[in-house]
């Protein structure tokens, strides 16, 4: 995929989804009294109903059936479903156990993996300014990783699982809504079984109070809408571009964790923030210049 295939809609979807994901920790912090596995199970089960209603309203049930019948697509979506389930579980556990800055590091790492996947498997080309920007971001991430070795497993799991998820969804021939619906349907039997077991053993948080119930049900929307936007963005942007836009979300989470929930902030985290945003600024300026050059070339007479 070439740089020219970045589209305005792709930028809109990408920026929108990462702004939403930057705020998501505030939502799941309200569920810190619910176990991480139960929260993930509810996210998946209620998302099935939400997505089926949405597909029905949009007249896309036929597209869902076609996606389900395609063996190759179904196999790819099974892999992506497993990856996103691992990502959700580790993420919610970390957020509810006061490791929000560790999650932000995970999503600081993720763009670098996107670049590696894009260049190795999708033949994406890197301009010199992009290489410098990647170097600055990698330096910042390395500083933060060294200053937070005890929670590095959280960051690494989140980064690897989501980078691979984005790659699989990018190369899979499935619509944003249809693909997510298949993923949640594939995961739902295990989730229903787990919730049933919790109910029988008296450990189910759902049904305890109305506020918790509504938060768990509405998690379907909080889960599904950003992932649909992400899948749409992944189809319209290079992985390199998508990766750099992604720095919006972990930067927001970093600020929320450090200044709202007072998680420890040290020189390493501050240095990481400065290196990454310097790289992001360079990448953004270079992309604006490249877009202007492309427009001028398109208008030039043959």
N, C-alpha and C positions, 0 to 999 in steps of 0.2 A: 504494500500500500504506500503510495507516495504522499509527500507533504501536501500536494495540491488537492488531495481528497479530503482534507479537513473542511468541514462545511459550517456555515453560520449556525444552522440548527444544532450541529454537533456541539459547538461551543456553548450554546444556550442550554442544551440538556446537561452537558458536563458541569458547567458552573452552577446550575440549579441544583443538581443532585448533591454536589459537594457542600453547598451551603446548607442543605437539609441535613446531610450526614454530620455536619459540624455541630448541629443542635441536638441530634439524637441522644447523646449521653444524658442530657437533662431529663429526657423522657424516661429512660430506663433507670435513672437514679431514683425515680419515684417508685420503682419496683424492687428496691434493694432488700425488701423483706421477703421476696419470693425467690425460691431457688433458681439458679441459672438454667438448669435443664428444664424445669417446668416453664420458665419464661420462653425459652426457645420453642418448646413443644406447642405452647399457645400461639406463638408467632406463626408457626407453620400451619397448624390446624385451622385457625381463623382466616389465614391468608387464602386457603383453598376456597372457602365460601366466598370471600370477597372477590377473588379473581374470576371465579365461575360466573358470578353475577355481572361483573364487568364485561366478560367475554360475551355473555348473553345480550347485554345492553348494546354492545358494539357490533353484534351479528358475526362474531368470530368463532363460534363453536365449531364450525366446519374446519377452520384453520387449526384449531386445537386437535381435532380428530386426525387431521392429516399429519400433524407433528407427532402425535402419539403412535401412528402407524409406521412412521419412518424409522426403521431399526437403527440405522446409523445415527440419526439425530437423537433418538431415545437413549442410546448408549452414551453419547456425549453429555446429554442432560442429566443422566444418572451420575456421571463423574462430577459435573458442576454442582449438583444437589449435595453430594457428599462434601465437597469443598466449602460450600457456603454454610452448611450445617456446622462444620468444625469452626469456621470463622465466627459465626453467631455465638456459639457456646463459649468460646474463649473470650470474646469481646464482652459479653454480658457479665461473665464471671469477673473479669478485670474491672469493669466499670463499677459494679456493685461491691467490690472489695477494695476500693480506693486505690486502683492502679490505672487511673485515667491517663496519666502522662505516659505510661508504658504502652497504652493503646495508641496514643498519638505517635510514638516512635515507630510502632508497627506500620502505620499508614504514611510515615515519612520514608520508611524503607521501601514500601510498595512501589512508588514510581520508578525507583532505580531498577527494580525487577521488571517493571513494564518495559523499560528501555531495552534491557537485555533480551527479553522475549521478542520485542518488536524487531530488533536488529538481527537476531539469530534466526528467527523462524518466519518473519513477515517481510524481510528485506527492506526495512525502513532505513532511510539514509539520515545521517546526523550531520548537520552543518557545524562549522567550527564553534560558533557561539553556543550551540546546544551542548557540545562536548564540554566546553568550559563551565556552562551552567550545571551540567551533571556532576562535574568534578567538585564544584562548590557545595552542591547538595550532599554529595557522598561524604565530603569532609565533615559537614555538620552532623550527618547521621552517625558517622564513626565516633565523633566526640560524645554524642549523647549515648550511644551504645556502650562506650567504655565507662561512662559515669553511671550506668544503670545495669550492670551485669546480672544482678540478682533477679531482675524481671525481664531479661532479654528473651527468655523462652516465650513470653507472651507476645512480645513485639515480632519475633521471628515467625511464630505460628500465624499471626494475623497477616503479616506481609506476604508470606509464601502462599497461604490459602487463597487470599483475595487476588493476588497477581495471577495465579493459575486459573481462578474462576473467571477473571476478565478475559484471559486468553481463550479459554474454552468457549465462552459465550460469543466472542468475536468471530471465531471460525465456525460456529455452529449455525446451520441454516434453520433458525427458529425466530419468530417474532418476539418482541420484548415481553408482551403479556403472555402469549402462548407458552414460551419457554419457561417463564417463571411459574406458570400454572402447573406445567408438567413436573417441574422440580419439587414444588410443594406437595403435589399428589403422591409422588414417589416417596417422600419423607413422612407423609402423614400416618401410615399404619403404625410405624414405630412410635410416633408421638402419641397417638391415641392409646396405644397399649401402655405406654409409660404413665399417661394421665389416669388411665383406669387403675393401674397398680397403685398410684398415689392415693386415689380415691378409696380403694379398698383398705389401705394401710393407715388411713387417717392423716396423710401428709399433704393433701391437696390444698393449696392456698386459694384456688378459685372457689367461689361460693362463700368465702368468709365475710366479705363486706362488698358493698356496691362499688366503691371507688376502685378497689383492686380489680374487681371483675371487669369494669369498663376499661381500665388501663390495659388489661390483658387482651380484651377483644379488639380494642382500637389499635393494638400493636400490629394487627394485620395491615392496616393502612400505613402505619409508620414503616413497616417492613417492605410492603409491596410497591408503593409509589416510587421511592428512591431507586429500588432495583430495576423497575421498568425504565426509569429515566437513564439509569446507568447503561442498561442493555442498548437503549436507543443511541446514547452517546458513543458507546464502543463501536457501533456500526458506522459512525460518521466521522470519527477521529482516529488518527494514528495512536498506537499505544504510547508513544513518546509524548504526544500532546496531552492525551488523557492523563498520563502519569503526572505531568507538571501541574495541570489544573487541580489534580487531587490534593496538592499541598494546602489548598484552602481548608479542607475538613480537619486534618490533624492539627493545623495551626489554631483553628477555633477550639478544638478539644484541649490543646495545650494551654490556651488562655483560660478556659473554663476550669480545668483541673488545678492550675496554679493559683488563679486569683479568685475563683468562686468557692472551690472546695479546699483551698489551702494545702494542696499536696506539695511536698518538698520541692523547692526550686533552687538549683545551684548554678555555678558558673558554666558547667557543661551544657545544661539545658538552654541557657541564654545564648551561648556561643553557637549551638546547633541552630537555634531559631534564626540568628543573624546570617549564618552561612546559607541556610536553605532559602531564605527570602531574598538574599542577594542573587542567588542562582535563579530563582523564580522571576525576579525583575529582569535579569538579563535575557532569560528565555522568552518572556513576554515581549520585550522590546524587539528582539530578533524576529519573532513571529509577526509582529505588526509590520515591520519593514519588509519581510518576505511577502506578506499578503499584498502590500502596496505594489511591490515589484511585479507580482503575478497579475494584478489588475492592469498595470501599465502594459505588460506584454500582451495581454488579451485584447487590449484596445488598439495596439499597434497594427498598421496595415501589413498584410502578408507579403 
